[in-house]
Amino acid sequence: MAKSSQAILTVAGVDKTYDGATRPALDRISFSVEPGEFFSILGPSGSGKTTLLRMIAGFEQPDVGRILMDGDDITHVPPFRRDVRTVFQSYALFPHMSVLENVAYPLRMAGARKGERLAKARECLELVSMGDFAARLPHQLSGGQRQRVALARAIVCRPRILLLDEPLGALDLRLRQQMQHMLVSLQRELGIAFVYVTHDQGEALSMSDRVAVMSEGRIAQLGTPREIYFDPSSEFVAQFVGRSNLLPIECVSREGGITALLDGQPLSGITTPRTGPARMAIRFECVRLAAADEPANGACSVAGKVEDVLFLGNALEVNVRCGGLNIIAAVTSAGEGYPLGREVRVLFDASNATVFHG
């Protein structure tokens, strides 16, 4: 990620409430994007992420707050005068134009000479590995190929910021994974700041320098993918980003300190700032399963029985009934299985657990 003394994009205290709405679509949103940064806005449907992207593009106006680009206020600058381009999920290609003509169209509208615009269009098609398809019409392409053409058209003018509105949502899993690799490589080669909107946490974590997780019009957490995944700031982030067990615990005073109890059993090494009820998040992949008589060796340990198992190819999700609650472990599918009713010991390290109070 390129570093600069000035952010290329700043969203400062933005509010937006639509007519007739009972709550704001955006509630005092503030963040900055650095030049050359891959910045993702992640959230469920209705969290405000698309409204925020449309505001950056100029299609929506904030009720309060400002949008700045390179330090200049562009809050009321129309979309066509912003050095920003948007890639949508729907592709929006002209059906009667060839692939090459579609990509060259923004340069044509900007008044570039034919030879110049076709040369730049071919260059962008090569960047997205679509050079051999220049003469085809959009209906002759697959969904993944059309998305690449839409991406080439968006970058042909070399905008300062590229906005991507769930661009991979219509593609199957294999194509999405291929496009993720291509987007990361393209962004690094071009050095353009990408602002990527998605509801898919895997996309956001795998590609981004930083991620803003949104919930109900607010930023629930902003940080690097590792910070968000391993140190969630709230129960919502812990549940939405990745897959976590969210377990009720009781924090009690004991022997001069505070001990966390899970279903009445003390948890070794779990530290909390105060007593009272709380909830503990532990990710599926951080849970280990062992024989019922295996020693804990300092790990948090709970006895249980296998209740059900999901086969996911290279992994198993084993649902273990531990007294009055269930704990899910993601374990390798190699080796012995976990028959229903088998007695096991659930183990996890305290360093992998996050406790939420209140």
Buried (B, 14 or more C-beta within 10 A) or exposed (E): BEEEEEBBBBBBEBBBBEEEEEEBBBBBBEBBBBBBBBBBBBBEEEBBBBBBBBBBBBEBEBEBBBBBBBEEEBBEBEEEEBBBBBBBBBBEBEEEBBBBBBBBBBBBEEEBEEEEBBEBBBBBBEBBBBBEBBEBBBEEBEEBBBBBBBBBBBBBBEBBBBBBBBBBBBBEEEBBBBBBEBBBEBBEEBEBBBBBBBBBBBBBBBBBBBBBBBBBBBBBBBBBBEBBBBEBBBBBBBBBBBBBBEBEBBBBEEEEEBBBBBBEBEBBEBEBEEBEEBBBBBBBBBBBBBEEEEEEEEBBBBBBEBBEBEEEEEBBBBBBBBEEBBBBBBBEEEEEEBEEEBEBBBBBBBEBBBBBEE
